[in-house]
């Protein structure tokens, strides 16, 4: 709980501090079977977030895989982006921000394809991924776009894009 609270405080500060978050409902599932049954997510997913509800795989599994902190950070970014964007933020931006803020992007395998996909294709692949490898490839592409936006505009401006629902990147990424 203290990790969740401190991470929430850090992320809200980075997002500009003017975010009104809903009360969170966090469920730690006892087994992976419980997690997949409750979320309809594949067993390889660490967590799932919808609106203010975060569902986690068993804490023992997340700790064993050494991803508890990054998973909490990733899922909290989902809640913040969803709140700021009124639930309208494209998935490529939501996932890219979550990966960027959680520090997970550097762990993703970069392929030549993930370095050149347009956001429309990334969006479609995030929705249609059927395997862990397909999802990792789509995540890598989303992370690349957000990293480039942060590099060109700065993190504050990217958060501002989320709040203003400004999702056009063509003029920024050439």
N, C-alpha and C positions, 0 to 999 in steps of 0.2 A: 504494500500500500504506500509506503514512504517513497519507494522508487517511482511508482505511478504518479504520485503527487509532485515530486520534484521535477520529473520529466515534463509533466503538464505545465508547471510554472515556467520552465526554461523555454518550452515551445511557444507558449503564449507571448512571452517577452519577444522572441524572435519574430513572431507573426505580427507584431505591432502593438500587442497588449489591449487592443480594443475589440477583442473577440468575446462574444457572449456564448459560452459553451453551455449546452444542456447538461443536466445531471447525467453522469455516466452510469451505465449498467455493465459491469464486467463479470463475466462468467468464466471460471476456470474449470474446464471439463476434467473429469477423473480419468477418462481413457480417450484414446484416439477415436475409438468407435463412438463414444458419446459425442465427441466433437463433430465427426463426419455426419452422424445422424441428426444433430441439432442444426448444422449449418449447410448441409448438402455440399460441403467443400471436400476436395480430395484429401487423403491422409497426409500428403506431403505439404499441405498448407499449414503454416504455423498458427494462424489466427484468421478471424473474419470480423469485419466491422460493417454494421449497417446502422445509419443514423447515430444514435448515442449508445448503441449496444456493441460491446467488444466481447467476442468469444475466443478463448484461448485454448490451445492444446494443453495437456497436463503440464504443470510447472516443472515437474521432474524431467520431462522430455525437453522442454525449452532450455532448462539449465544444462542438461546433458549435452545438448547441441550448441551450447554457449550463445544462445540467441534471445534470451529472455529480455534483456534491456533493449536491444534493437527492435524486437518484435513489439514491445510496449510503445516505444517511440514511433514506430511505423504506424501502428494502429491509432495512436493519438493524433498523428498528423492527418489521418483520414477524417477523424471527427472535426478537427479544426478547419480543414479545407472545406468539408461539407457544410459546416456552420457559416463560414465566411462566404462561400459561393452559393448559399441557398440551395444546396443539393444539385446544382446545375453544372458544376465543374467537370470538364471532360476527364475521362479515366486516365488518359495519358498524363495529364497535368497532376491529378491526384496521386497516382502511383509514382510519378517522377519526383514529386515533392516529398512523398513519404520515404522513398529510397534515398533521396539526397539528405533529408534531415536526420534519418536514422543512421546514416553512414554506411548503408548497405551496398551502394552502387559500385564501389570499387571491388566488391567480391563477385560481381556478376561477370560471366564470360562475355567479352565483346567480340562480335563477329563483324566481318565486313558489311554484312547486310544490316545489322543493328545500328551501324554508324551512318546509314544513309536513308532510312525509312522516313517518309513523310508522316506527320502526326495523324492523318486520317487512317493510314495503314496501321500505325501503332495502336490506335484506338480499336480498330477492328480485331487485331490480334490479341489484345488484352481481353476482349470479350469472348473470343472463340478458342483460346488456348485449351488444349485437352491433356497436355502432359506437362510435367515439371520443366522439361527442356524448352518447350514452346513458351511457357510463361516466363522463364528466365530470359529468353531472347527478347520477348516483348518488354519485360521490365528493363533490360539493358538499353533498349531503344528509348524508352520513356525517360530513363535516368539521363541518357546522353542529351536529350532535348532540354530538360530542365537544367542540367549542368551548364549547357551552352547559354541558356537564358540568364542564369545567375552570373556567369562569366561576363556577359555583355552588359547586362542591366544592373546587376547587384541583387542580392537576396531580397532586400526591402521592396524593390520594384516588382519582383515576381510575386511576393505576397500581396502587393497592391493589385496586381493583375487578377489574382484570385478574388479579392474583395470586389473589384470593379467588373468582374466577369468578362475580362478582356483576354480572349484566348487566341487571338491572331498572332502567329509567330513568323509568318512569311517575310515581313519586312525586317525582322531582327536576325533571323537565321538564314543567311545566304551562302 
